[in-house]
Amino acid sequence: MKIPKYIFLVTLPFQWILLSGNSNSTRGDERILQADSFHLGNGKKVFTAQCSGCHGVAGQGSYGPNLCDKYWIHGAHYHNIVHIIKHGTSNGMTSFKHKLKHHDVRDVAHYVLSLQGSKPANAKAAEGKLH
């Protein structure tokens, strides 16, 4: 199949960007890591202010369940966590959909996921199913 010259000429700048972008991939990765750390920092800040009363400062659990182990009552995926933060549960978790902005819910969900596997002192016993 023959490719018309105008398609090649139109896509040439994009080809150059793709090929030259590999040499600067480290800078792009650093920006992603900085953005991720900002979002996790915001998630930790919001978690400490809004969630630590029930889940503990380190996510170890208190009135609410332990968020650091691999056992989850309502699912361990990002979308499950966002849904629970927004809508709450019938067994005690309050809804935060009118208290938190969307980006704060997103950041808290990512922060909660980052807690998995940590082993805080005085962690509450596992509840729910192994995920």
Beta strands, then each sheet from edge to edge (+ up, - down):
strand 1: 71-72
strand 2: 129-130
sheet 1: 1+ 2-
end
